[in-house]
Amino acid sequence: MTIPPSEALLLTELYPPTVGGSAVLFENFYTRLGPAVSVRVLTEGDRRPRSQSGLPVSTVPMTGPDWGVLAPASLARHLRVARALRQARPRPDLVHCGRALPEGLSARLAGLPYLCWTHGEELGFASSSRELTWLMRRTYAGARAVLANSRNSAHLLESAWGVPAARITVVHPGVDSTRFHPGADTGDWRRRFAPEGETLFLSVGRLQRRKGHDAVVGALTQLRDLPVRYLIAGDGPTRQALEDQARDAGVSDRVIFLGVIDDALLPGLYAACDVFVMPNRLEGVDFEGFGIVFLEAASCGRPAIGGRSGGVAEAIEEGVTGLLVDGTDVGEVATSMRRLAIDRALRDRLGAAGRLRAVARFSWQAGASIVAQVHEQVRG
């Protein structure tokens, strides 16, 4: 007798073609849950169904002025999504919510069993509002399980949000080591930006203050004696400020803004650089929950410099696969950049260790197996 698969519905505002680490995480985990769990996706968009990576994807308008319920438009968003969940057929055994807010609250209002993902950054954002803090606590209280992207996020859930440790499972993001590897086609990146053998530092990600791009630009002023260049892939609200900073500091010839890079070109871009750098830091209540980009760089055999903040210490093994710094200390960032710029042997050693660690410990399939196990344990 064939046992039918259980039904999982992934509810997330962030799913490809949306760009970002959370969208990458959801696509890679939920396409690998295996035959025992049938997965459908409900995500942001108009109501035309579409297919992505082999999973059936339906859409519903999910945007609102905020994550709460006091504003009429915000409440209407939650009720609209809740109605779409109740109408989903076949009925899901468990709704996998991309975050506690806003997705988890919509699932709670729908009256369906659910679990919530936690990425870290949303915890700080919710803590800045009494309304969102109350809603977040209520949503976590109703969740059958919580999946945290790092031990740091799990600790915050338990210590600051009152989620019992028994309901928290850490599932680190992963990396496709067959796609991101040291032999990826580097194209003409080095010919264009390191024609004289300059050391290439690279950042990949949305341009926002907590990523610490400005600290790298500031560090370049202390590295004028070295042939280095800094490639910035991505776009975001701080781009103009970074361009102004580079110009005013007299290092605009060393800083290259690549804009948003086609996903197919990313492995080659990582492989073309010498060092990945993103000295993230706490910015108000905003912080880096983990950082998939550190794993992608490591899988391509490149050492990383990351901030000693959030969950990044789990993505980078200090002194083994990269260096951790205080992202608010430009001098410390510059010292680490100088160290890796002048020591090729150290770069090679850290990069090789990073590749081995990424392959051994951070496969998407291993994480997907944990998600599937939690699903089976708590599904309705």
Contacts in CASP RR format, 6 or more apart in sequence:
PFRMAT RR
TARGET T0000
AUTHOR 0000-0000-0000
METHOD contacts of the structure
MODEL  1
MTIPPSEALLLTELYPPTVGGSAVLFENFYTRLGPAVSVRVLTEGDRRPR
SQSGLPVSTVPMTGPDWGVLAPASLARHLRVARALRQARPRPDLVHCGRA
LPEGLSARLAGLPYLCWTHGEELGFASSSRELTWLMRRTYAGARAVLANS
RNSAHLLESAWGVPAARITVVHPGVDSTRFHPGADTGDWRRRFAPEGETL
FLSVGRLQRRKGHDAVVGALTQLRDLPVRYLIAGDGPTRQALEDQARDAG
VSDRVIFLGVIDDALLPGLYAACDVFVMPNRLEGVDFEGFGIVFLEAASC
GRPAIGGRSGGVAEAIEEGVTGLLVDGTDVGEVATSMRRLAIDRALRDRL
GAAGRLRAVARFSWQAGASIVAQVHEQVRG
5 35 0 8 1.000
5 36 0 8 1.000
5 37 0 8 1.000
5 38 0 8 1.000
6 36 0 8 1.000
6 37 0 8 1.000
6 38 0 8 1.000
6 93 0 8 1.000
6 94 0 8 1.000
6 375 0 8 1.000
6 376 0 8 1.000
6 379 0 8 1.000
7 37 0 8 1.000
7 38 0 8 1.000
7 40 0 8 1.000
7 90 0 8 1.000
7 91 0 8 1.000
7 92 0 8 1.000
7 93 0 8 1.000
7 94 0 8 1.000
8 30 0 8 1.000
8 33 0 8 1.000
8 37 0 8 1.000
8 38 0 8 1.000
8 39 0 8 1.000
8 40 0 8 1.000
8 92 0 8 1.000
8 93 0 8 1.000
8 94 0 8 1.000
8 95 0 8 1.000
8 96 0 8 1.000
8 375 0 8 1.000
8 379 0 8 1.000
9 39 0 8 1.000
9 40 0 8 1.000
9 41 0 8 1.000
9 42 0 8 1.000
9 85 0 8 1.000
9 88 0 8 1.000
9 92 0 8 1.000
9 94 0 8 1.000
9 95 0 8 1.000
9 96 0 8 1.000
10 26 0 8 1.000
10 30 0 8 1.000
10 39 0 8 1.000
10 40 0 8 1.000
10 41 0 8 1.000
10 42 0 8 1.000
10 43 0 8 1.000
10 55 0 8 1.000
10 96 0 8 1.000
10 98 0 8 1.000
11 42 0 8 1.000
11 43 0 8 1.000
11 81 0 8 1.000
11 85 0 8 1.000
11 95 0 8 1.000
11 96 0 8 1.000
11 97 0 8 1.000
11 98 0 8 1.000
11 103 0 8 1.000
11 104 0 8 1.000
11 106 0 8 1.000
11 107 0 8 1.000
11 114 0 8 1.000
12 22 0 8 1.000
12 23 0 8 1.000
12 26 0 8 1.000
12 41 0 8 1.000
12 42 0 8 1.000
12 43 0 8 1.000
12 97 0 8 1.000
12 98 0 8 1.000
12 99 0 8 1.000
12 103 0 8 1.000
13 43 0 8 1.000
13 44 0 8 1.000
13 62 0 8 1.000
13 63 0 8 1.000
13 98 0 8 1.000
13 99 0 8 1.000
13 102 0 8 1.000
13 103 0 8 1.000
14 20 0 8 1.000
14 21 0 8 1.000
14 22 0 8 1.000
14 23 0 8 1.000
14 26 0 8 1.000
14 43 0 8 1.000
14 44 0 8 1.000
14 98 0 8 1.000
15 23 0 8 1.000
15 26 0 8 1.000
15 27 0 8 1.000
15 41 0 8 1.000
15 43 0 8 1.000
15 44 0 8 1.000
15 52 0 8 1.000
15 57 0 8 1.000
16 23 0 8 1.000
16 24 0 8 1.000
16 27 0 8 1.000
16 52 0 8 1.000
16 53 0 8 1.000
17 52 0 8 1.000
18 43 0 8 1.000
18 44 0 8 1.000
19 260 0 8 1.000
20 205 0 8 1.000
20 206 0 8 1.000
21 173 0 8 1.000
21 291 0 8 1.000
21 292 0 8 1.000
22 98 0 8 1.000
22 119 0 8 1.000
24 173 0 8 1.000
24 292 0 8 1.000
25 149 0 8 1.000
25 173 0 8 1.000
25 174 0 8 1.000
25 292 0 8 1.000
26 41 0 8 1.000
26 98 0 8 1.000
27 52 0 8 1.000
27 53 0 8 1.000
28 174 0 8 1.000
28 176 0 8 1.000
28 364 0 8 1.000
28 368 0 8 1.000
29 171 0 8 1.000
29 364 0 8 1.000
29 367 0 8 1.000
29 368 0 8 1.000
29 371 0 8 1.000
30 39 0 8 1.000
30 41 0 8 1.000
30 55 0 8 1.000
30 96 0 8 1.000
30 368 0 8 1.000
30 371 0 8 1.000
31 39 0 8 1.000
31 53 0 8 1.000
31 54 0 8 1.000
31 55 0 8 1.000
32 364 0 8 1.000
32 365 0 8 1.000
32 368 0 8 1.000
33 39 0 8 1.000
33 368 0 8 1.000
33 371 0 8 1.000
33 372 0 8 1.000
33 375 0 8 1.000
34 368 0 8 1.000
34 372 0 8 1.000
36 372 0 8 1.000
36 376 0 8 1.000
37 372 0 8 1.000
37 375 0 8 1.000
37 376 0 8 1.000
39 55 0 8 1.000
40 55 0 8 1.000
40 56 0 8 1.000
40 57 0 8 1.000
40 58 0 8 1.000
40 88 0 8 1.000
40 92 0 8 1.000
41 52 0 8 1.000
41 55 0 8 1.000
41 56 0 8 1.000
41 57 0 8 1.000
41 58 0 8 1.000
42 57 0 8 1.000
42 58 0 8 1.000
42 59 0 8 1.000
42 60 0 8 1.000
42 81 0 8 1.000
42 84 0 8 1.000
42 85 0 8 1.000
42 88 0 8 1.000
43 57 0 8 1.000
43 58 0 8 1.000
43 59 0 8 1.000
43 60 0 8 1.000
43 62 0 8 1.000
44 59 0 8 1.000
44 60 0 8 1.000
44 61 0 8 1.000
44 62 0 8 1.000
44 63 0 8 1.000
45 59 0 8 1.000
45 60 0 8 1.000
45 61 0 8 1.000
45 62 0 8 1.000
46 59 0 8 1.000
46 61 0 8 1.000
47 58 0 8 1.000
47 59 0 8 1.000
47 60 0 8 1.000
47 61 0 8 1.000
48 59 0 8 1.000
49 56 0 8 1.000
49 57 0 8 1.000
49 58 0 8 1.000
49 59 0 8 1.000
50 57 0 8 1.000
50 59 0 8 1.000
51 57 0 8 1.000
58 84 0 8 1.000
58 88 0 8 1.000
60 80 0 8 1.000
60 81 0 8 1.000
60 84 0 8 1.000
61 77 0 8 1.000
61 80 0 8 1.000
62 77 0 8 1.000
62 80 0 8 1.000
62 81 0 8 1.000
62 102 0 8 1.000
63 77 0 8 1.000
64 73 0 8 1.000
64 74 0 8 1.000
64 77 0 8 1.000
65 71 0 8 1.000
65 73 0 8 1.000
65 74 0 8 1.000
66 74 0 8 1.000
66 132 0 8 1.000
67 74 0 8 1.000
67 101 0 8 1.000
67 102 0 8 1.000
67 105 0 8 1.000
67 126 0 8 1.000
67 132 0 8 1.000
67 135 0 8 1.000
68 74 0 8 1.000
68 75 0 8 1.000
68 78 0 8 1.000
68 101 0 8 1.000
68 102 0 8 1.000
68 105 0 8 1.000
68 131 0 8 1.000
68 132 0 8 1.000
68 135 0 8 1.000
69 75 0 8 1.000
69 78 0 8 1.000
69 105 0 8 1.000
69 131 0 8 1.000
69 135 0 8 1.000
70 131 0 8 1.000
77 102 0 8 1.000
77 106 0 8 1.000
78 102 0 8 1.000
78 105 0 8 1.000
78 106 0 8 1.000
78 109 0 8 1.000
79 109 0 8 1.000
81 102 0 8 1.000
81 103 0 8 1.000
81 106 0 8 1.000
81 110 0 8 1.000
82 106 0 8 1.000
82 107 0 8 1.000
82 109 0 8 1.000
82 110 0 8 1.000
82 111 0 8 1.000
83 110 0 8 1.000
85 92 0 8 1.000
85 95 0 8 1.000
85 106 0 8 1.000
85 107 0 8 1.000
85 110 0 8 1.000
85 112 0 8 1.000
86 110 0 8 1.000
86 111 0 8 1.000
86 112 0 8 1.000
92 112 0 8 1.000
93 113 0 8 1.000
93 375 0 8 1.000
93 379 0 8 1.000
93 380 0 8 1.000
94 113 0 8 1.000
94 114 0 8 1.000
94 115 0 8 1.000
94 144 0 8 1.000
94 375 0 8 1.000
94 378 0 8 1.000
94 379 0 8 1.000
94 380 0 8 1.000
95 104 0 8 1.000
95 107 0 8 1.000
95 110 0 8 1.000
95 112 0 8 1.000
95 113 0 8 1.000
95 114 0 8 1.000
95 115 0 8 1.000
96 114 0 8 1.000
96 115 0 8 1.000
96 117 0 8 1.000
96 371 0 8 1.000
96 375 0 8 1.000
97 103 0 8 1.000
97 104 0 8 1.000
97 106 0 8 1.000
97 107 0 8 1.000
97 114 0 8 1.000
97 115 0 8 1.000
97 116 0 8 1.000
97 117 0 8 1.000
97 143 0 8 1.000
98 104 0 8 1.000
98 116 0 8 1.000
98 117 0 8 1.000
99 116 0 8 1.000
99 117 0 8 1.000
99 118 0 8 1.000
99 119 0 8 1.000
99 122 0 8 1.000
100 116 0 8 1.000
100 118 0 8 1.000
100 122 0 8 1.000
100 126 0 8 1.000
100 136 0 8 1.000
100 139 0 8 1.000
100 140 0 8 1.000
100 143 0 8 1.000
100 146 0 8 1.000
101 122 0 8 1.000
101 126 0 8 1.000
101 132 0 8 1.000
101 135 0 8 1.000
101 136 0 8 1.000
101 139 0 8 1.000
103 116 0 8 1.000
104 114 0 8 1.000
104 116 0 8 1.000
104 139 0 8 1.000
104 143 0 8 1.000
105 135 0 8 1.000
105 138 0 8 1.000
105 139 0 8 1.000
107 114 0 8 1.000
108 114 0 8 1.000
108 138 0 8 1.000
108 139 0 8 1.000
108 142 0 8 1.000
113 144 0 8 1.000
113 378 0 8 1.000
113 379 0 8 1.000
113 380 0 8 1.000
114 142 0 8 1.000
114 143 0 8 1.000
114 144 0 8 1.000
115 143 0 8 1.000
115 144 0 8 1.000
115 145 0 8 1.000
115 146 0 8 1.000
115 147 0 8 1.000
115 374 0 8 1.000
115 375 0 8 1.000
115 378 0 8 1.000
116 139 0 8 1.000
116 140 0 8 1.000
116 143 0 8 1.000
116 145 0 8 1.000
116 146 0 8 1.000
116 147 0 8 1.000
117 146 0 8 1.000
117 147 0 8 1.000
117 148 0 8 1.000
117 149 0 8 1.000
118 146 0 8 1.000
118 147 0 8 1.000
118 148 0 8 1.000
118 149 0 8 1.000
118 153 0 8 1.000
118 154 0 8 1.000
118 157 0 8 1.000
119 149 0 8 1.000
119 153 0 8 1.000
119 289 0 8 1.000
119 290 0 8 1.000
120 148 0 8 1.000
120 149 0 8 1.000
120 150 0 8 1.000
120 152 0 8 1.000
120 153 0 8 1.000
120 156 0 8 1.000
120 287 0 8 1.000
120 289 0 8 1.000
120 310 0 8 1.000
121 286 0 8 1.000
121 287 0 8 1.000
121 288 0 8 1.000
121 289 0 8 1.000
123 136 0 8 1.000
123 153 0 8 1.000
123 156 0 8 1.000
123 157 0 8 1.000
123 160 0 8 1.000
123 161 0 8 1.000
124 285 0 8 1.000
124 286 0 8 1.000
124 287 0 8 1.000
125 132 0 8 1.000
125 285 0 8 1.000
125 286 0 8 1.000
126 132 0 8 1.000
126 133 0 8 1.000
126 135 0 8 1.000
126 136 0 8 1.000
127 133 0 8 1.000
127 160 0 8 1.000
127 285 0 8 1.000
128 285 0 8 1.000
136 161 0 8 1.000
137 161 0 8 1.000
137 162 0 8 1.000
140 146 0 8 1.000
140 157 0 8 1.000
140 161 0 8 1.000
140 162 0 8 1.000
140 163 0 8 1.000
143 167 0 8 1.000
144 167 0 8 1.000
144 378 0 8 1.000
144 379 0 8 1.000
144 380 0 8 1.000
145 167 0 8 1.000
145 168 0 8 1.000
145 169 0 8 1.000
145 374 0 8 1.000
145 377 0 8 1.000
145 378 0 8 1.000
146 157 0 8 1.000
146 163 0 8 1.000
146 167 0 8 1.000
146 168 0 8 1.000
146 169 0 8 1.000
147 168 0 8 1.000
147 169 0 8 1.000
147 170 0 8 1.000
147 171 0 8 1.000
147 371 0 8 1.000
147 374 0 8 1.000
148 154 0 8 1.000
148 157 0 8 1.000
148 168 0 8 1.000
148 169 0 8 1.000
148 170 0 8 1.000
148 171 0 8 1.000
149 170 0 8 1.000
149 171 0 8 1.000
149 172 0 8 1.000
149 173 0 8 1.000
149 289 0 8 1.000
149 290 0 8 1.000
150 170 0 8 1.000
150 172 0 8 1.000
150 289 0 8 1.000
150 290 0 8 1.000
150 310 0 8 1.000
150 311 0 8 1.000
150 314 0 8 1.000
151 170 0 8 1.000
151 311 0 8 1.000
151 314 0 8 1.000
152 289 0 8 1.000
152 310 0 8 1.000
152 311 0 8 1.000
152 313 0 8 1.000
152 314 0 8 1.000
153 170 0 8 1.000
153 289 0 8 1.000
153 290 0 8 1.000
153 311 0 8 1.000
154 165 0 8 1.000
154 168 0 8 1.000
154 170 0 8 1.000
157 163 0 8 1.000
157 168 0 8 1.000
158 164 0 8 1.000
158 165 0 8 1.000
158 168 0 8 1.000
169 370 0 8 1.000
169 374 0 8 1.000
171 367 0 8 1.000
171 370 0 8 1.000
171 371 0 8 1.000
172 290 0 8 1.000
172 314 0 8 1.000
172 361 0 8 1.000
172 362 0 8 1.000
172 367 0 8 1.000
173 290 0 8 1.000
173 291 0 8 1.000
173 292 0 8 1.000
173 295 0 8 1.000
173 362 0 8 1.000
174 292 0 8 1.000
174 295 0 8 1.000
174 362 0 8 1.000
174 363 0 8 1.000
174 364 0 8 1.000
174 367 0 8 1.000
175 292 0 8 1.000
175 295 0 8 1.000
175 296 0 8 1.000
175 298 0 8 1.000
175 299 0 8 1.000
175 358 0 8 1.000
175 362 0 8 1.000
175 363 0 8 1.000
175 364 0 8 1.000
176 299 0 8 1.000
176 364 0 8 1.000
177 299 0 8 1.000
177 355 0 8 1.000
177 358 0 8 1.000
177 359 0 8 1.000
177 363 0 8 1.000
179 267 0 8 1.000
180 266 0 8 1.000
180 267 0 8 1.000
180 270 0 8 1.000
180 296 0 8 1.000
180 299 0 8 1.000
180 300 0 8 1.000
180 358 0 8 1.000
181 267 0 8 1.000
181 271 0 8 1.000
181 299 0 8 1.000
181 300 0 8 1.000
181 301 0 8 1.000
181 355 0 8 1.000
182 271 0 8 1.000
182 300 0 8 1.000
182 301 0 8 1.000
182 355 0 8 1.000
183 271 0 8 1.000
183 300 0 8 1.000
184 267 0 8 1.000
184 268 0 8 1.000
184 270 0 8 1.000
184 271 0 8 1.000
184 300 0 8 1.000
185 267 0 8 1.000
185 268 0 8 1.000
185 271 0 8 1.000
186 268 0 8 1.000
186 269 0 8 1.000
186 271 0 8 1.000
186 272 0 8 1.000
187 268 0 8 1.000
187 272 0 8 1.000
189 200 0 8 1.000
189 231 0 8 1.000
189 268 0 8 1.000
189 269 0 8 1.000
189 272 0 8 1.000
189 273 0 8 1.000
190 197 0 8 1.000
190 200 0 8 1.000
190 272 0 8 1.000
193 200 0 8 1.000
193 229 0 8 1.000
193 231 0 8 1.000
193 256 0 8 1.000
194 200 0 8 1.000
194 229 0 8 1.000
196 227 0 8 1.000
197 227 0 8 1.000
198 227 0 8 1.000
198 228 0 8 1.000
198 229 0 8 1.000
199 226 0 8 1.000
199 227 0 8 1.000
199 228 0 8 1.000
199 229 0 8 1.000
199 274 0 8 1.000
199 275 0 8 1.000
199 340 0 8 1.000
199 341 0 8 1.000
200 228 0 8 1.000
200 229 0 8 1.000
200 230 0 8 1.000
200 231 0 8 1.000
200 272 0 8 1.000
200 273 0 8 1.000
200 274 0 8 1.000
200 275 0 8 1.000
201 216 0 8 1.000
201 228 0 8 1.000
201 229 0 8 1.000
201 230 0 8 1.000
201 231 0 8 1.000
201 273 0 8 1.000
201 274 0 8 1.000
201 275 0 8 1.000
201 276 0 8 1.000
201 277 0 8 1.000
201 337 0 8 1.000
202 230 0 8 1.000
202 231 0 8 1.000
202 232 0 8 1.000
202 233 0 8 1.000
202 269 0 8 1.000
202 270 0 8 1.000
202 273 0 8 1.000
202 275 0 8 1.000
202 276 0 8 1.000
202 277 0 8 1.000
202 297 0 8 1.000
202 302 0 8 1.000
203 211 0 8 1.000
203 213 0 8 1.000
203 216 0 8 1.000
203 230 0 8 1.000
203 231 0 8 1.000
203 232 0 8 1.000
203 233 0 8 1.000
203 276 0 8 1.000
203 277 0 8 1.000
203 278 0 8 1.000
204 233 0 8 1.000
204 234 0 8 1.000
204 261 0 8 1.000
204 266 0 8 1.000
204 269 0 8 1.000
204 270 0 8 1.000
204 276 0 8 1.000
204 278 0 8 1.000
204 293 0 8 1.000
204 296 0 8 1.000
204 297 0 8 1.000
205 211 0 8 1.000
205 233 0 8 1.000
205 234 0 8 1.000
205 278 0 8 1.000
205 293 0 8 1.000
206 234 0 8 1.000
206 235 0 8 1.000
206 236 0 8 1.000
207 213 0 8 1.000
207 232 0 8 1.000
207 234 0 8 1.000
207 235 0 8 1.000
207 236 0 8 1.000
207 237 0 8 1.000
207 238 0 8 1.000
207 239 0 8 1.000
207 242 0 8 1.000
208 236 0 8 1.000
208 237 0 8 1.000
208 238 0 8 1.000
208 283 0 8 1.000
208 286 0 8 1.000
209 238 0 8 1.000
209 283 0 8 1.000
209 286 0 8 1.000
210 280 0 8 1.000
210 281 0 8 1.000
210 282 0 8 1.000
210 283 0 8 1.000
210 286 0 8 1.000
210 287 0 8 1.000
210 288 0 8 1.000
211 278 0 8 1.000
211 280 0 8 1.000
211 288 0 8 1.000
212 278 0 8 1.000
212 279 0 8 1.000
212 280 0 8 1.000
212 281 0 8 1.000
212 327 0 8 1.000
213 232 0 8 1.000
213 238 0 8 1.000
213 242 0 8 1.000
213 278 0 8 1.000
214 238 0 8 1.000
214 241 0 8 1.000
214 242 0 8 1.000
214 245 0 8 1.000
215 279 0 8 1.000
215 281 0 8 1.000
215 327 0 8 1.000
215 328 0 8 1.000
215 329 0 8 1.000
215 330 0 8 1.000
215 333 0 8 1.000
216 230 0 8 1.000
216 277 0 8 1.000
216 279 0 8 1.000
216 333 0 8 1.000
216 337 0 8 1.000
217 230 0 8 1.000
217 242 0 8 1.000
217 245 0 8 1.000
217 246 0 8 1.000
217 249 0 8 1.000
217 251 0 8 1.000
217 255 0 8 1.000
218 245 0 8 1.000
218 249 0 8 1.000
218 251 0 8 1.000
218 330 0 8 1.000
218 333 0 8 1.000
218 334 0 8 1.000
219 330 0 8 1.000
219 331 0 8 1.000
219 333 0 8 1.000
219 334 0 8 1.000
219 337 0 8 1.000
220 228 0 8 1.000
220 230 0 8 1.000
220 246 0 8 1.000
220 249 0 8 1.000
220 251 0 8 1.000
220 254 0 8 1.000
220 255 0 8 1.000
220 334 0 8 1.000
221 249 0 8 1.000
221 250 0 8 1.000
221 251 0 8 1.000
222 330 0 8 1.000
222 331 0 8 1.000
222 334 0 8 1.000
222 338 0 8 1.000
223 334 0 8 1.000
223 337 0 8 1.000
223 338 0 8 1.000
223 341 0 8 1.000
224 251 0 8 1.000
226 338 0 8 1.000
226 341 0 8 1.000
226 342 0 8 1.000
228 254 0 8 1.000
228 337 0 8 1.000
228 341 0 8 1.000
229 254 0 8 1.000
229 255 0 8 1.000
229 256 0 8 1.000
230 254 0 8 1.000
230 255 0 8 1.000
230 256 0 8 1.000
230 277 0 8 1.000
231 256 0 8 1.000
231 258 0 8 1.000
231 269 0 8 1.000
231 273 0 8 1.000
232 242 0 8 1.000
232 255 0 8 1.000
232 256 0 8 1.000
232 257 0 8 1.000
232 258 0 8 1.000
232 259 0 8 1.000
233 258 0 8 1.000
233 259 0 8 1.000
233 260 0 8 1.000
233 261 0 8 1.000
233 266 0 8 1.000
233 269 0 8 1.000
234 258 0 8 1.000
234 259 0 8 1.000
234 260 0 8 1.000
234 261 0 8 1.000
235 259 0 8 1.000
235 260 0 8 1.000
239 257 0 8 1.000
242 255 0 8 1.000
242 257 0 8 1.000
243 252 0 8 1.000
243 257 0 8 1.000
246 252 0 8 1.000
246 254 0 8 1.000
246 255 0 8 1.000
258 269 0 8 1.000
261 269 0 8 1.000
266 296 0 8 1.000
267 296 0 8 1.000
267 300 0 8 1.000
268 300 0 8 1.000
270 276 0 8 1.000
270 296 0 8 1.000
270 297 0 8 1.000
270 299 0 8 1.000
270 300 0 8 1.000
270 302 0 8 1.000
271 300 0 8 1.000
271 301 0 8 1.000
271 302 0 8 1.000
273 297 0 8 1.000
273 302 0 8 1.000
274 302 0 8 1.000
274 340 0 8 1.000
274 341 0 8 1.000
274 347 0 8 1.000
275 302 0 8 1.000
275 303 0 8 1.000
275 304 0 8 1.000
275 305 0 8 1.000
275 337 0 8 1.000
275 340 0 8 1.000
275 341 0 8 1.000
275 347 0 8 1.000
276 293 0 8 1.000
276 294 0 8 1.000
276 297 0 8 1.000
276 302 0 8 1.000
276 303 0 8 1.000
276 304 0 8 1.000
276 305 0 8 1.000
277 304 0 8 1.000
277 305 0 8 1.000
277 306 0 8 1.000
277 333 0 8 1.000
277 337 0 8 1.000
278 293 0 8 1.000
278 294 0 8 1.000
278 304 0 8 1.000
278 305 0 8 1.000
278 306 0 8 1.000
278 307 0 8 1.000
279 305 0 8 1.000
279 306 0 8 1.000
279 307 0 8 1.000
279 325 0 8 1.000
279 326 0 8 1.000
279 327 0 8 1.000
279 333 0 8 1.000
280 287 0 8 1.000
280 288 0 8 1.000
280 306 0 8 1.000
280 307 0 8 1.000
280 309 0 8 1.000
280 310 0 8 1.000
280 312 0 8 1.000
280 327 0 8 1.000
281 287 0 8 1.000
281 307 0 8 1.000
281 309 0 8 1.000
281 326 0 8 1.000
281 327 0 8 1.000
281 328 0 8 1.000
282 309 0 8 1.000
282 310 0 8 1.000
287 309 0 8 1.000
287 310 0 8 1.000
288 307 0 8 1.000
288 309 0 8 1.000
288 310 0 8 1.000
288 311 0 8 1.000
288 312 0 8 1.000
289 310 0 8 1.000
289 311 0 8 1.000
289 312 0 8 1.000
290 310 0 8 1.000
290 311 0 8 1.000
290 312 0 8 1.000
290 314 0 8 1.000
290 315 0 8 1.000
291 311 0 8 1.000
291 312 0 8 1.000
291 315 0 8 1.000
292 315 0 8 1.000
294 304 0 8 1.000
294 306 0 8 1.000
294 312 0 8 1.000
294 315 0 8 1.000
294 316 0 8 1.000
295 315 0 8 1.000
295 358 0 8 1.000
295 362 0 8 1.000
297 303 0 8 1.000
297 304 0 8 1.000
298 304 0 8 1.000
298 316 0 8 1.000
298 321 0 8 1.000
298 351 0 8 1.000
298 354 0 8 1.000
298 355 0 8 1.000
298 357 0 8 1.000
298 358 0 8 1.000
299 354 0 8 1.000
299 355 0 8 1.000
299 358 0 8 1.000
299 359 0 8 1.000
299 362 0 8 1.000
300 355 0 8 1.000
301 351 0 8 1.000
301 352 0 8 1.000
301 354 0 8 1.000
301 355 0 8 1.000
302 351 0 8 1.000
303 321 0 8 1.000
303 322 0 8 1.000
303 323 0 8 1.000
303 340 0 8 1.000
303 346 0 8 1.000
303 347 0 8 1.000
303 350 0 8 1.000
303 351 0 8 1.000
303 354 0 8 1.000
304 315 0 8 1.000
304 316 0 8 1.000
304 321 0 8 1.000
304 322 0 8 1.000
304 323 0 8 1.000
305 322 0 8 1.000
305 323 0 8 1.000
305 324 0 8 1.000
305 325 0 8 1.000
305 333 0 8 1.000
305 336 0 8 1.000
305 337 0 8 1.000
305 340 0 8 1.000
306 312 0 8 1.000
306 316 0 8 1.000
306 322 0 8 1.000
306 323 0 8 1.000
306 324 0 8 1.000
306 325 0 8 1.000
306 327 0 8 1.000
307 324 0 8 1.000
307 325 0 8 1.000
307 326 0 8 1.000
307 327 0 8 1.000
308 324 0 8 1.000
308 325 0 8 1.000
308 326 0 8 1.000
308 327 0 8 1.000
309 327 0 8 1.000
312 324 0 8 1.000
313 324 0 8 1.000
316 322 0 8 1.000
316 323 0 8 1.000
316 324 0 8 1.000
317 353 0 8 1.000
317 354 0 8 1.000
317 357 0 8 1.000
318 324 0 8 1.000
319 350 0 8 1.000
320 350 0 8 1.000
320 353 0 8 1.000
320 354 0 8 1.000
320 357 0 8 1.000
321 350 0 8 1.000
321 351 0 8 1.000
321 353 0 8 1.000
321 354 0 8 1.000
321 357 0 8 1.000
322 350 0 8 1.000
322 351 0 8 1.000
322 354 0 8 1.000
323 336 0 8 1.000
323 339 0 8 1.000
323 340 0 8 1.000
323 350 0 8 1.000
325 332 0 8 1.000
325 333 0 8 1.000
325 336 0 8 1.000
326 332 0 8 1.000
326 333 0 8 1.000
327 333 0 8 1.000
339 346 0 8 1.000
340 346 0 8 1.000
340 347 0 8 1.000
340 350 0 8 1.000
END
